[in-house]
Amino acid sequence: MRRTLATLTASLVCLTPAAVALAAPAPTTASAGVKVYKNCTELNKTYKHGVGKAGARDKTRSGTKPVTNFRINTKVYNANKKHDRDKDGVACEKR
């Protein structure tokens, strides 16, 4: 009985690192290779006219033309949607 208990305990100790690796959380959007930009100036260096999610349309005041040449990339938009001030689905839009 003692030999079986010792073997079982040793097996559990050996499996613990593997079990921990399997139970590790999946990477978040930010750590999965999508860059989170500090501000719109930084984002506009890469995405000149802003970045938007699929199906987004620039919200404008009356009499101004909407920005239509922003890059559509939902993953980048979701990681940086804090920069979408007017909540129209386009972050850091500019002409």
N, CA, C and O atoms as a DFTB+ gen file, in Angstrom:
380 C
 N C O
     1  1       0.829      -1.198       0.000
     2  2       0.000       0.000       0.000
     3  2       0.865       1.250       0.000
     4  3       0.594       2.194      -0.741
     5  1       1.914       1.261       0.834
     6  2       2.790       2.441       0.892
     7  2       3.494       2.642      -0.442
     8  3       3.682       3.778      -0.878
     9  1       3.880       1.568      -1.084
    10  2       4.572       1.678      -2.361
    11  2       3.633       2.286      -3.413
    12  3       4.072       3.124      -4.201
    13  1       2.399       1.901      -3.445
    14  2       1.423       2.439      -4.387
    15  2       1.177       3.913      -4.129
    16  3       1.101       4.703      -5.070
    17  1       1.053       4.291      -2.865
    18  2       0.845       5.688      -2.512
    19  2       2.046       6.532      -2.896
    20  3       1.877       7.648      -3.389
    21  1       3.247       6.032      -2.684
    22  2       4.461       6.762      -3.049
    23  2       4.552       6.929      -4.565
    24  3       4.928       7.997      -5.049
    25  1       4.214       5.894      -5.306
    26  2       4.244       5.960      -6.762
    27  2       3.208       6.963      -7.277
    28  3       3.489       7.752      -8.180
    29  1       2.024       6.923      -6.698
    30  2       0.969       7.852      -7.089
    31  2       1.362       9.295      -6.796
    32  3       1.133      10.176      -7.625
    33  1       1.949       9.549      -5.633
    34  2       2.389      10.895      -5.265
    35  2       3.478      11.377      -6.219
    36  3       3.449      12.528      -6.656
    37  1       4.430      10.521      -6.546
    38  2       5.506      10.885      -7.467
    39  2       4.948      11.194      -8.855
    40  3       5.419      12.114      -9.523
    41  1       3.955      10.434      -9.287
    42  2       3.337      10.673     -10.593
    43  2       2.635      12.023     -10.627
    44  3       2.737      12.751     -11.613
    45  1       1.929      12.357      -9.561
    46  2       1.229      13.631      -9.505
    47  2       2.199      14.805      -9.516
    48  3       1.934      15.825     -10.153
    49  1       3.311      14.667      -8.821
    50  2       4.310      15.731      -8.795
    51  2       4.906      15.917     -10.187
    52  3       5.160      17.047     -10.602
    53  1       5.130      14.828     -10.910
    54  2       5.688      14.914     -12.256
    55  2       4.700      15.529     -13.242
    56  3       5.114      16.199     -14.188
    57  1       3.408      15.315     -13.037
    58  2       2.407      15.833     -13.960
    59  2       2.011      17.276     -13.680
    60  3       1.392      17.914     -14.532
    61  1       2.342      17.792     -12.542
    62  2       1.906      19.132     -12.163
    63  2       2.343      20.201     -13.168
    64  3       1.501      21.009     -13.561
    65  1       3.603      20.257     -13.609
    66  2       3.965      21.307     -14.591
    67  2       3.187      21.188     -15.896
    68  3       2.811      22.201     -16.485
    69  1       2.944      19.966     -16.352
    70  2       2.184      19.793     -17.592
    71  2       0.742      20.250     -17.398
    72  3       0.157      20.887     -18.274
    73  1       0.181      19.920     -16.247
    74  2      -1.197      20.333     -15.969
    75  2      -1.295      21.846     -15.889
    76  3      -2.279      22.431     -16.340
    77  1      -0.292      22.476     -15.324
    78  2      -0.290      23.931     -15.236
    79  2      -0.191      24.543     -16.625
    80  3      -0.859      25.537     -16.909
    81  1       0.633      23.962     -17.497
    82  2       0.773      24.486     -18.860
    83  2      -0.533      24.343     -19.637
    84  3      -0.882      25.223     -20.424
    85  1      -1.248      23.262     -19.426
    86  2      -2.517      23.072     -20.118
    87  2      -3.597      23.992     -19.592
    88  3      -4.507      24.370     -20.331
    89  1      -3.506      24.359     -18.317
    90  2      -4.520      25.211     -17.710
    91  2      -4.218      26.698     -17.874
    92  3      -4.973      27.535     -17.381
    93  1      -3.130      27.038     -18.556
    94  2      -2.768      28.449     -18.737
    95  2      -3.842      29.153     -19.565
    96  3      -4.389      28.561     -20.496
    97  1      -4.147      30.402     -19.241
    98  2      -5.189      31.113     -19.983
    99  2      -4.751      31.409     -21.416
   100  3      -3.563      31.559     -21.701
   101  1      -5.717      31.487     -22.293
   102  2      -5.441      31.823     -23.686
   103  2      -4.950      33.264     -23.768
   104  3      -5.343      34.089     -22.943
   105  1      -4.104      33.587     -24.741
   106  2      -3.608      34.955     -24.849
   107  2      -4.739      35.938     -25.136
   108  3      -5.699      35.609     -25.832
   109  1      -4.615      37.135     -24.598
   110  2      -5.617      38.169     -24.829
   111  2      -5.389      38.803     -26.193
   112  3      -4.379      38.540     -26.845
   113  1      -6.308      39.620     -26.613
   114  2      -6.198      40.280     -27.913
   115  2      -4.911      41.081     -28.007
   116  3      -4.221      41.049     -29.026
   117  1      -4.595      41.799     -26.937
   118  2      -3.413      42.650     -26.960
   119  2      -2.137      41.831     -27.050
   120  3      -1.183      42.256     -27.702
   121  1      -2.095      40.664     -26.412
   122  2      -0.868      39.883     -26.416
   123  2      -0.806      38.909     -27.583
   124  3       0.197      38.209     -27.723
   125  1      -1.815      38.834     -28.412
   126  2      -1.835      37.902     -29.527
   127  2      -1.261      38.521     -30.804
   128  3      -1.555      38.043     -31.899
   129  1      -0.462      39.557     -30.685
   130  2       0.172      40.158     -31.841
   131  2      -0.507      41.412     -32.350
   132  3      -0.029      42.010     -33.314
   133  1      -1.593      41.829     -31.746
   134  2      -2.280      43.052     -32.150
   135  2      -1.764      44.175     -31.263
   136  3      -1.815      44.080     -30.037
   137  1      -1.269      45.235     -31.885
   138  2      -0.663      46.323     -31.130
   139  2      -1.719      47.253     -30.544
   140  3      -2.676      47.631     -31.219
   141  1      -1.532      47.611     -29.291
   142  2      -2.370      48.612     -28.638
   143  2      -1.593      49.917     -28.678
   144  3      -0.485      50.003     -28.148
   145  1      -2.177      50.936     -29.307
   146  2      -1.495      52.219     -29.472
   147  2      -1.802      53.135     -28.301
   148  3      -2.903      53.121     -27.751
   149  1      -0.807      53.932     -27.932
   150  2      -0.921      54.850     -26.797
   151  2      -1.901      55.980     -27.084
   152  3      -2.645      56.400     -26.198
   153  1      -1.904      56.469     -28.315
   154  2      -2.787      57.589     -28.689
   155  2      -3.000      57.568     -30.207
   156  3      -2.425      56.743     -30.916
   157  1      -3.827      58.480     -30.681
   158  2      -4.142      58.530     -32.117
   159  2      -2.930      58.919     -32.963
   160  3      -2.812      58.470     -34.104
   161  1      -2.053      59.723     -32.442
   162  2      -0.853      60.100     -33.192
   163  2      -0.042      58.863     -33.534
   164  3       0.431      58.718     -34.661
   165  1       0.119      57.969     -32.564
   166  2       0.866      56.735     -32.796
   167  2       0.118      55.822     -33.768
   168  3       0.734      55.243     -34.663
   169  1      -1.194      55.684     -33.607
   170  2      -1.985      54.828     -34.488
   171  2      -1.946      55.363     -35.918
   172  3      -1.844      54.584     -36.866
   173  1      -2.026      56.670     -36.082
   174  2      -2.033      57.257     -37.425
   175  2      -0.697      57.147     -38.139
   176  3      -0.645      57.337     -39.354
   177  1       0.382      56.849     -37.433
   178  2       1.663      56.599     -38.100
   179  2       1.605      55.294     -38.893
   180  3       2.241      55.166     -39.939
   181  1       0.836      54.325     -38.387
   182  2       0.686      53.041     -39.063
   183  2      -0.541      53.023     -39.959
   184  3      -0.484      52.537     -41.089
   185  1      -1.655      53.553     -39.456
   186  2      -2.918      53.596     -40.187
   187  2      -3.257      55.063     -40.423
   188  3      -3.917      55.691     -39.596
   189  1      -2.803      55.611     -41.556
   190  2      -2.851      57.048     -41.830
   191  2      -4.230      57.674     -41.649
   192  3      -4.338      58.793     -41.147
   193  1      -5.281      56.971     -42.049
   194  2      -6.631      57.542     -41.976
   195  2      -7.475      56.902     -40.880
   196  3      -8.688      57.105     -40.839
   197  1      -6.856      56.139     -40.002
   198  2      -7.567      55.483     -38.916
   199  2      -7.822      54.020     -39.215
   200  3      -7.464      53.511     -40.276
   201  1      -8.451      53.354     -38.254
   202  2      -8.758      51.934     -38.395
   203  2     -10.182      51.704     -37.907
   204  3     -10.604      52.278     -36.903
   205  1     -10.910      50.866     -38.618
   206  2     -12.296      50.622     -38.258
   207  2     -12.648      49.150     -38.303
   208  3     -11.936      48.336     -38.892
   209  1     -13.762      48.827     -37.667
   210  2     -14.246      47.448     -37.716
   211  2     -15.049      47.248     -39.001
   212  3     -15.450      48.214     -39.650
   213  1     -15.273      46.013     -39.349
   214  2     -16.022      45.697     -40.565
   215  2     -17.419      46.300     -40.485
   216  3     -18.101      46.166     -39.470
   217  1     -17.838      46.958     -41.545
   218  2     -19.167      47.568     -41.601
   219  2     -19.262      48.949     -40.993
   220  3     -20.356      49.511     -40.936
   221  1     -18.167      49.514     -40.540
   222  2     -18.187      50.831     -39.890
   223  2     -18.362      51.943     -40.919
   224  3     -17.909      51.833     -42.058
   225  1     -19.026      53.012     -40.496
   226  2     -19.179      54.213     -41.317
   227  2     -18.845      55.410     -40.435
   228  3     -19.290      55.496     -39.290
   229  1     -18.065      56.323     -40.976
   230  2     -17.665      57.513     -40.245
   231  2     -18.868      58.413     -39.986
   232  3     -19.589      58.775     -40.915
   233  1     -19.080      58.766     -38.741
   234  2     -20.161      59.690     -38.377
   235  2     -19.638      61.105     -38.535
   236  3     -18.562      61.435     -38.037
   237  1     -20.405      61.949     -39.233
   238  2     -19.953      63.320     -39.498
   239  2     -21.003      64.329     -39.083
   240  3     -22.166      63.999     -38.850
   241  1     -20.555      65.569     -38.998
   242  2     -21.508      66.682     -38.816
   243  2     -22.124      66.976     -40.174
   244  3     -21.580      66.576     -41.203
   245  1     -23.227      67.654     -40.182
   246  2     -23.855      67.952     -41.467
   247  2     -22.934      68.843     -42.304
   248  3     -22.318      69.782     -41.798
   249  1     -22.861      68.528     -43.574
   250  2     -22.064      69.337     -44.488
   251  2     -20.630      68.893     -44.647
   252  3     -19.921      69.459     -45.479
   253  1     -20.162      67.911     -43.896
   254  2     -18.790      67.431     -44.072
   255  2     -18.817      66.030     -44.654
   256  3     -19.720      65.242     -44.373
   257  1     -17.815      65.730     -45.470
   258  2     -17.734      64.416     -46.092
   259  2     -17.166      63.415     -45.092
   260  3     -16.225      63.735     -44.366
   261  1     -17.725      62.210     -45.047
   262  2     -17.187      61.190     -44.140
   263  2     -15.849      60.646     -44.642
   264  3     -15.590      60.619     -45.845
   265  1     -15.019      60.221     -43.720
   266  2     -13.763      59.567     -44.075
   267  2     -14.119      58.165     -44.539
   268  3     -14.797      57.426     -43.824
   269  1     -13.669      57.794     -45.730
   270  2     -13.987      56.472     -46.271
   271  2     -12.742      55.640     -46.547
   272  3     -12.853      54.463     -46.890
   273  1     -11.565      56.228     -46.403
   274  2     -10.340      55.520     -46.751
   275  2      -9.589      54.991     -45.528
   276  3      -8.373      54.808     -45.588
   277  1     -10.286      54.743     -44.427
   278  2      -9.648      54.149     -43.257
   279  2      -9.451      52.654     -43.502
   280  3     -10.135      52.056     -44.333
   281  1      -8.521      52.064     -42.778
   282  2      -8.224      50.641     -42.913
   283  2      -9.238      49.834     -42.112
   284  3      -9.520      50.165     -40.960
   285  1      -9.781      48.792     -42.700
   286  2     -10.711      47.914     -41.984
   287  2      -9.916      46.758     -41.393
   288  3      -9.357      45.935     -42.118
   289  1      -9.874      46.711     -40.062
   290  2      -9.184      45.652     -39.337
   291  2      -9.850      45.550     -37.965
   292  3      -9.526      46.310     -37.053
   293  1     -10.768      44.620     -37.827
   294  2     -11.572      44.509     -36.612
   295  2     -10.719      44.198     -35.390
   296  3     -10.994      44.713     -34.307
   297  1      -9.692      43.369     -35.536
   298  2      -8.838      43.027     -34.377
   299  2      -8.099      44.260     -33.863
   300  3      -8.045      44.488     -32.655
   301  1      -7.537      45.046     -34.754
   302  2      -6.818      46.256     -34.341
   303  2      -7.804      47.266     -33.756
   304  3      -7.505      47.919     -32.756
   305  1      -8.979      47.398     -34.376
   306  2      -9.996      48.314     -33.847
   307  2     -10.389      47.912     -32.426
   308  3     -10.426      48.759     -31.533
   309  1     -10.682      46.630     -32.210
   310  2     -11.100      46.179     -30.885
   311  2     -10.033      46.414     -29.828
   312  3     -10.359      46.703     -28.677
   313  1      -8.771      46.296     -30.199
   314  2      -7.683      46.538     -29.249
   315  2      -7.503      48.029     -28.960
   316  3      -6.913      48.396     -27.944
   317  1      -8.010      48.888     -29.851
   318  2      -7.804      50.337     -29.715
   319  2      -9.105      51.129     -29.732
   320  3      -9.083      52.318     -30.050
   321  1     -10.231      50.514     -29.402
   322  2     -11.505      51.225     -29.496
   323  2     -11.654      52.344     -28.471
   324  3     -12.598      53.130     -28.551
   325  1     -10.747      52.427     -27.523
   326  2     -10.772      53.568     -26.594
   327  2     -10.484      54.875     -27.332
   328  3     -10.787      55.955     -26.823
   329  1      -9.903      54.782     -28.524
   330  2      -9.603      55.978     -29.318
   331  2     -10.755      56.377     -30.245
   332  3     -10.639      57.350     -30.990
   333  1     -11.852      55.640     -30.205
   334  2     -13.023      55.961     -31.025
   335  2     -13.931      56.880     -30.209
   336  3     -14.840      56.416     -29.520
   337  1     -13.679      58.168     -30.290
   338  2     -14.392      59.141     -29.448
   339  2     -15.870      59.239     -29.762
   340  3     -16.681      59.391     -28.847
   341  1     -16.249      59.156     -31.041
   342  2     -17.666      59.315     -31.395
   343  2     -18.402      57.979     -31.524
   344  3     -19.567      57.951     -31.918
   345  1     -17.736      56.888     -31.198
   346  2     -18.338      55.555     -31.167
   347  2     -19.018      55.154     -32.470
   348  3     -20.098      54.563     -32.469
   349  1     -18.358      55.490     -33.591
   350  2     -18.924      55.156     -34.905
   351  2     -18.281      53.917     -35.528
   352  3     -18.618      53.552     -36.655
   353  1     -17.369      53.272     -34.819
   354  2     -16.713      52.076     -35.342
   355  2     -15.411      52.366     -36.058
   356  3     -14.797      51.457     -36.617
   357  1     -14.978      53.622     -36.051
   358  2     -13.710      54.018     -36.676
   359  2     -12.879      54.759     -35.622
   360  3     -13.311      55.785     -35.095
   361  1     -11.704      54.243     -35.323
   362  2     -10.828      54.877     -34.341
   363  2      -9.812      55.765     -35.044
   364  3      -9.207      55.366     -36.039
   365  1      -9.633      56.949     -34.529
   366  2      -8.615      57.901     -34.998
   367  2      -8.765      58.275     -36.475
   368  3      -7.768      58.428     -37.181
   369  1     -10.005      58.421     -36.941
   370  2     -10.213      58.773     -38.342
   371  2      -9.730      60.196     -38.627
   372  3      -9.926      61.114     -37.830
   373  1      -9.101      60.343     -39.771
   374  2      -8.689      61.672     -40.230
   375  2      -8.521      61.647     -41.734
   376  3      -8.251      60.605     -42.331
   377  1      -8.682      62.786     -42.321
   378  2      -8.620      62.914     -43.784
   379  2      -7.235      62.758     -44.315
   380  3      -7.025      62.841     -45.525
